[in-house]
């Protein structure tokens, strides 16, 4: 039983490199019959056992690696698929985030434009309202002061009528034997003056400026100053030309003389 194993082993080792199957069989035979190996010389035992042990370990190592690779292959595939899915999810999340950010930026921009347009609209409405108010005031003023220039031209007529009435002494008209033509003329001029003043008042034209009034530069025009102990200083001592107002406007100041301070 020993010699066939020895011949098989040494024949395989000497003539050609033993195959993996022969090495395995020899190893199994040696493991089953360890006493046969012990009967061999020491150098033959080392020459026989060491290569066989190395080849057996290499074989089992390769088989173990192949088994591990086979087991790890599905895990690696699963990990790769998981990484790809994670990357896709991250990409989708990034795209969704970028879309949301873009929408938020567009919303903010549109809100800014809307606020600017509202502000411009408010300015436009305020300007329209101001224009409307100014136009209404201008129309009212135009209607109110439409006859101002015409009334100002009639002031000289009123002055002339006033001078005509003042030029005739009232005592001469009351004497017996007074010229009735002169009396009739005086009465006609006086009636014309009264009628003109009545028309003035009906249209908002009033006269001012009388002796004894306090001097006001907004209504009076001082032509001279003269001392007068009977009157207070800075009052009107003489009226040279009557002043007129149209509504609340002075269309002609009164020309007066004032009392000088002593």
PyMOL commands that set and color helices and strands:
alter all, ss='L'
color gray80, all
select helices_A, chain A and resi 2-15+20-32+34-39+42-144+148-166+170-174+180-202
alter helices_A, ss='H'
color red, helices_A
select strands_A, chain A and resi 205-208+220-227+236-241+243-246+249-252+254-260
alter strands_A, ss='S'
color yellow, strands_A
deselect
rebuild
show_as cartoon
